[in-house]
Amino acid sequence: MSSRAVEVVVHGRVQGVFFRDSCRAEAQRAGVAGWVRNEPDGTVRARLEGDPEAVGRVLAWAENGPPHAEVERVEVEEVAPSGLGEFRVR
């Protein structure tokens, strides 16, 4: 089975709107491993790893985020899969 891994930085009003917990729920629903964390500059950074279609679904969700988020842009960088087994909020 092929695996895709990406590092994502989400810009906009994305802290204090349950972005991390909502991302965790989306990733777990899709079967994607990785992590998500708030950054000091106000962005949210995540690593998503798993089935390419599942990673794509979580990326599509991140374009809008949870209901109170205001996503301005999402930066995506392809990275090497590292074999993560679960998804965590950091």
KOLPA-515346 format. One line per 3 residues: number of its first residue (from 1); their letters; for each residue z, y, x of N, C-alpha, C. Coordinates in steps of 0.1 Angstrom, whole numbers. Each point is the difference from the previous one (the first is absolute). Layout:
// residues N
NUM) A) Z Y X Z Y X Z Y X ~ ... $
// end
This chain:
// residues 90
1) MSS) 0 -12 8 0 12 -8 0 12 9 ~ -9 10 -3 0 12 8 11 9 -5 ~ 4 9 9 11 9 -3 -4 14 5 $
4) RAV) 4 10 -8 -3 14 4 14 7 1 ~ 1 9 10 12 8 2 -4 15 2 ~ 7 9 -7 -3 14 2 14 7 1 $
7) EVV) -1 12 7 11 9 0 -5 12 -8 ~ 9 5 -9 -4 10 -10 10 11 1 ~ -6 13 -1 9 12 -1 -4 7 -12 $
10) VHG) 9 2 -9 -3 6 -13 6 14 0 ~ -8 10 -2 3 14 0 2 6 -14 ~ 8 10 -2 2 6 -13 14 0 -4 $
13) RVQ) 3 1 -13 14 -1 -5 3 -14 -2 ~ 4 -7 11 2 -15 -1 14 -4 4 ~ 9 9 3 14 -4 2 8 5 -12 $
16) GVF) 10 -8 -4 8 4 -11 -6 -3 -13 ~ -10 -8 0 -7 -4 -13 -1 -15 -2 ~ 8 -7 7 0 -15 0 -12 -6 5 $
19) FRD) -7 7 10 -12 -6 6 3 -13 7 ~ 10 0 9 3 -12 8 3 -12 -9 ~ 9 2 -10 3 -12 -8 -12 -4 -9 $
22) SCR) -8 9 -5 -12 -3 -7 -10 -7 8 ~ -1 4 13 -9 -6 9 4 -15 3 ~ 13 -2 2 6 -13 2 -4 -9 -12 $
25) AEA) 2 5 -12 -3 -8 -12 -15 -3 -1 ~ -9 9 3 -14 -2 0 -4 -10 10 ~ 6 1 12 -4 -9 11 5 -14 -3 $
28) QRA) 12 -2 -6 5 -13 -3 -8 -6 -11 ~ -4 8 -10 -8 -5 -11 -14 -5 5 ~ -5 7 10 -13 -4 6 1 -11 11 $
31) GVA) 12 -3 4 2 -10 10 -2 5 14 ~ 2 13 2 -2 7 13 13 2 7 ~ 0 -3 13 11 1 9 0 14 7 $
34) GWV) 11 4 6 0 12 7 13 8 -2 ~ -2 14 1 12 8 -2 -5 14 -4 ~ 10 8 -5 -3 14 -3 12 8 3 $
37) RNE) -2 13 5 11 9 4 -4 14 -2 ~ 10 9 -2 -1 14 0 -1 5 15 ~ -8 10 2 -1 6 13 6 14 0 $
40) PDG) 5 5 11 6 13 0 -9 12 -4 ~ -13 -2 1 -9 11 -4 -4 0 -14 ~ 7 -9 -8 -2 0 -15 -10 -10 -5 $
43) TVR) -7 -7 10 -10 -10 -4 8 -13 -2 ~ -8 -10 -6 5 -14 0 -10 -8 8 ~ 6 -9 8 -8 -9 9 2 -14 -5 $
46) ARL) -10 -8 0 1 -14 -4 -9 -9 9 ~ 4 -12 1 -9 -10 6 -2 -11 -10 ~ -12 -3 -3 -4 -10 -10 -7 -11 7 $
49) EGD) 3 -12 -3 -6 -12 6 -1 -12 -9 ~ -12 -5 -1 -2 -12 -8 -15 -2 -3 ~ -2 -7 -12 -14 -2 -5 -7 13 -1 $
52) PEA) -12 2 5 -7 12 0 -2 6 -14 ~ -2 -8 -10 -1 6 -14 14 5 -5 ~ 10 -7 4 14 4 -4 4 13 7 $
55) VGR) -3 1 13 2 13 7 -8 11 -6 ~ -12 -3 -4 -8 10 -7 6 5 -13 ~ 6 -9 -7 6 4 -13 12 9 2 $
58) VLA) 8 -3 11 11 9 3 -4 14 5 ~ -11 0 8 -6 12 5 -5 9 -12 ~ -6 -7 -10 -5 8 -11 12 6 -8 $
61) WAE) 11 -8 -1 11 5 -7 6 13 7 ~ 0 -1 14 6 11 8 -8 13 -2 ~ -12 -1 -4 -8 12 -2 6 9 -11 $
64) NGP) 8 -5 -9 7 7 -10 15 -1 0 ~ 5 -12 5 14 -2 1 6 -1 -14 ~ 14 1 0 7 0 -13 -2 12 -8 $
67) PHA) 4 0 -13 -2 11 -9 3 14 5 ~ 11 2 7 4 14 4 -5 4 14 ~ -8 -9 6 -5 4 13 -13 9 -1 $
70) EVE) -2 8 10 -13 8 0 -6 -3 14 ~ -8 -10 0 -7 -5 13 -11 10 3 ~ 0 6 12 -11 8 4 -10 -7 8 $
73) RVE) 4 -9 9 -9 -8 7 7 -12 6 ~ -8 -11 3 5 -12 6 -8 -3 12 ~ 7 -1 11 -7 -4 13 2 -15 2 $
76) VEE) -11 -7 3 1 -14 2 -6 -4 14 ~ 8 -8 7 -4 -4 13 1 -16 0 ~ -11 -6 3 -1 -14 2 8 -4 12 $
79) VAP) 9 -10 -1 8 -5 12 -1 -15 0 ~ 5 -6 11 0 -15 1 11 -6 -8 ~ -3 -10 -8 11 -7 -8 10 -5 10 $
82) SGL) 13 1 -5 11 -5 9 8 -12 -6 ~ -5 -5 -12 7 -11 -6 12 3 -8 ~ 1 12 -5 12 4 -8 1 -9 -12 $
85) GEF) 12 -4 -4 2 -9 -11 5 5 -13 ~ 5 13 0 6 6 -12 -3 15 0 ~ 4 7 -10 -2 14 -1 14 7 -1 $
88) RVR) 3 10 8 13 6 1 -2 16 -1 ~ 10 6 -6 2 14 0 9 3 12 ~ -5 9 8 8 4 12 7 13 -2 $
// end
